[in-house]
Amino acid sequence: MKAAVIESVGRAVVTEVPDPTPGPREVVVEVAACGLCGTDLHILQGEFAPRLPIVPGHEFAGEVVGVGARVTEVAVGDPVAVDPSLYCHECRYCRTGHNNLCERWAAIGVTTAGGAAQYAVAPVANCVKLPEHVRTEDAALIEPLSCAVRGYDVLQSRLGAHVLIYGSGTMGLMMLELAKRTGAASVDVLDVNPVRLETARQLGASACAAGADELDRPQGWDLVVDATGNAAAIQDGLDRVAKAGTFLQFGVADYATRVTIDPYRIYNQELTITGSMAVLHSFERAAELFANGVLNPEIFISDRVPLSGYPKALERFAAGVGRKIVVVP
């Protein structure tokens, strides 16, 4: 079968690889679409993946075309979205309910072959069956949505909060959609990319700007979310949190990123600084929200490219062009 492969740091190709074979409790999925993510760029840069080469792609959905000998939950022909998270279920963090912090954390498309291919193998426990009205070529959005749902679990958002989101890429826009549905009094979005910012306006952001100084909230925001991973945005966002407010580090920064915090202000104003790491008990809820129309795929997916165009699609994504880019094997 054909698959995208990150062969070495900075090099991605499309090539032939062996067809996957399911284990007793695994299924083979014919991939309908696979989304590109910032994690894929980190893998390309030599971060995250423990070894290369690797078939990337942790955001994917498709149709079951093969099942292992002990699979009863799904059948050939079923449409599924795949949670890429792989946990040991044995370490201290798994046993205390923090599986996303598993000491042996792994993921399809990061540590094992992923969905940027014609076929992918996954544990049946990771497959969520989709209702008939959901198109599998759109359902690659469920995985990033599940990360956003996890982010709102961490925020423990309260009714009437004023929210500021840095970044109007896919994740920032998903956080915007969830904020609107969790009773926010206002949701403001910042981005230096005017094209992306226009999408935030289209989705109903209260205000959009290139910088927080353009917005009239000198007292700050109750909830500030960084969805960029950019050091300058993170530093600015930390300074915009209102008293008793919360800053959520949601965007994935590279390993070398550093910012400065003000310990006295954190103490004196009772600020909370927290993070949200990937998926945790949120994939099924995201699938239900998606099936109920929380996202409009035609707005969120800006590019659908053939698998043969994966290397160029990575370049386009890295350049900040478009919103969610999906490859269609």
N, C-alpha and C positions, 0 to 999 in steps of 0.2 A: 504494500500500500504506500501511498505518498504521504509524507509528513514534513512539517517544518522542524528543523533541528537547529538548536543553538550549539554549534560545534565547538566554539572557543570564544574567549572574550572578544566582543565586537563583531562576531561573524555568525550570521544566520543563513541557512540554505534550505531549499526544499528538495527532498531526496526520497528514495525508496527505502523503507524499513520493513522488517518482518510484520506480518499480521499478528495482532494480539490474540492470545488464547486465554479464556477465562478459567480461573480456579474454581473450586467447588461452590464458593459463595460469592462469585463475581459474575458480572455481565459484560458483554461487548456492546458498545453503543456506536451506531453509525452517526457520526457527528453532523448535525444540521448547521450549526454555527458555533464559532468560538471567538470570544471577545478578547481584545488586547487590553492589557492593564499595565500600570506603572511597575508592577512586580516583574513583568516580562522584560522591561528595560533594565531593571536592577540585575536580572539574571544575565542579560546581554553584557552588562558592565562587570560581571564577575562576582556579584553579590547574591545572597540568598541560596541559590542552588548549591548543594554540597559538592557536586561534581558535574563536569561537562564531558561529553555532549548530553543534551536532554531535549526531548520533545516537549516544548512549553504548552501552555494553554490550560488554565485552571477555571475558566469561565466557559462552560459549554453545555449544550443540550442536544438531544437527538433521539433516535429510535433504537430500541433494543433489538439486536439482530442475533445475539447468541447468549445463552445462559449456562452457568455451571450446573453440575449434577445435583447440588443441594439448594438450588434457587427455586422458591415457590412464590415470592412476593410480586414478581413481575414476569411477564411473558414476552416472547418474541412479538414485535409489532407495537409494544407499548411506548408512548412518548415519555421521556424522562428528562429532568434537569439533574445535574450531578453536583453534589457538595464535594469539593476537592479535598476536604480536611481528612487527614489520617492521624489517629491518635493511638497511643499504646494502651490506654485505659487502666494502667497499672501504677504509674508514677504518682507522686504526692499531689501534683496539680490536677491530674485526671481524677483522682479519688476525691478531691475537694471541689469538683465541679468546674475547674478552670482548664478544660481540655485544650483550649486554644493556646495555653501556655505549656503544653505537654513537653516534658524533658526530651522526648523522642519525637517531637513534632515533625510531621511529614505532610506532603500534599501532592495530589495528582497535578502534574504540570510544573512541579518545582523539584521534587525529589524522585518522582517516578514519571513515566511517559504520560503526557497530557492530551488535550483535545485539539491541538493544532495539527490535526491529521484526519484521514478519512474515517478511521475507527479508533476507539479508545476503550480501555478496560477499566472497570471500577467495581468496588465492593457493592453488592446489592443494597447494603445498609445505607449507602451514600446516594442512592437514586430515589428521587421523588417523582412519582407518577403525575403527569400533567393532565388536566381536563381537556376535552376535545377542542374547546374553542381557543386554546392557547397554541400559537404557532411555535414549533420548536426552533425555527430560525430567529425568533425574537427572544426565546427563553434563556439565551446566554446572559441576559440582563439580571437573572435571578440571583446569581452568585454575588455580584457587586451590591445588589440591593440587600442581600442578607448581611453584608458587612455594614451597610448603613443602618439597618435595623439594630444590629449589635451596638453601633455607636449611640443610638438613642436609648438603648438599655443602659449604657454607661452614664449617659447624661441625666437619666431620671428626670426628664423635663417636666416642668410644672406648667399649669395653665397660665396664660397671660405673660409668658416670658418674651423678652426682646432678644432676638437672635441675630448674630452677625456671622456670615460664612465667608471665608477666604477661599476663592477659587470657584469657577463655574464650569469646570470640566464635569465629566460624568458623575463623580462622587459628590462634588459640591451641589450639583443639581438634584441628586437623589436626596441629600440631606435637606435641601430646600423643600422638596415634595413632602418629606416626612415631617418637617417642622410645621408646615401648613396644616398637617392633619393631626398634630399633637397639641393644638390649641395655642400656638404662639400668637402674641399680640402683634408682632412685626417680624419679618425675616428680610434682612438686608444682605446683599451679596456684593463682594468686591472681586474685581479681576482687572488685569491690565490688558486683557485680550478683548477688544470691543465686540468681536463677532460672538464669542462665547457669552459675554455679558448680555447680549441681546436675547439669547435663549433664556437666561434667567428672568428677564423682563417678560418674555412670552409666557413663562410658567407662573408668573404672578408674584415675583419678588416685590416686597414693599418698596425698596429703593435699591438702585444699582449704581456703583461708582468705581472709579479706578483706585480710590484711596479713602480711608475712613474719615479723613479731615473734610471730605466733601459732604459728609452726612451730619445731620444736626442731632447728635446725641453726646453731649459733653460728659454726661455722667457715666457713659459706657453702656455695655450690653450685658444682660444677665447670662447669656450663653454665647461663647465665642468658639467657633469651630474652624480649625485649619484643615482644609482639604487640598493643600498644595504640596506640603513637604518642603517648601521654600523657606530658607532661614530668615530672610527679610520679612516675609509675611508672618511667620511664627513670632518673631520678635515684636512686630507691630501689634499682633493680636493679643499677646500677653499684656500689653499696656492698655488694651481697650476693654478689659473685663471690669464690670461694675462691682461695687462692694457686694460681698456674699455671692458673687457670680462664679461661673465655671468656665475653664478653658479646656477644650478637648483637642488633643493632638490626634487627628484622624488621617491626615495625609502622610504618605510614607516618605520620610526624609532619607537621604543617603547616610551611611555610617559616620561620615566626617562632620555632619551638620552640628553646629553648636550655637546656643543662644544664651542670653544672660537673664537670670531671674532676680527678683527683689525680695529676699526673704522677709524683711520687715513688713513690706506691703502685703505679702501673703498672710502673715500673722495678723496684722492690724486690721485688714479688710476681710479676713476670713475667706480668702480665695481658694478655689479648688482647681488644681491642675491635674488632668488625668489623660489617659490614652485608651484607644480601642484597637485591639489586635484581631483583625480578620473576623471569622465567623464563630459564634458560640450560641448554640441552641436557637438559632435564628433562621436557618435555611428554610425550614418548612413554613414558618410564618411569612417569610419573604415570598415564597411560591404562592401562598394564598393571597397576599396583597397584590402580587403581580397578576394573578388570575382575575382579581376583582378590579383591575384597571388603575392601580395606583400610579403607574408610569405609562406614558404613550411611547411605544417603541419607535414610531416614525419620527418623533422629536429626539429621542435619546440616541438612536443609532443613525449616525451621519454617513457612514461608509460601509458598504458590503463588498468585500473584495474576494476574488478566488484564492484558494490556498496557495497557488503558484505565486501570488503577489505578496506573500507574508513578509519577506525581507523589506520590501518597499513600504508596506503598511506600517512596519515598526518605525521606519524613518519618518513617515508622515505623523505617526503618533508622537514620536520624540520631539518633533518640531511644533507640537501643540496645535496641529491643524485638525479641525473637526471635533466631534465629541466621542461617542463610543464607536470604535472601528471593530467590525467583526469579519472574520474570514469564513468563507463558505466552501468547505471541501467539495 
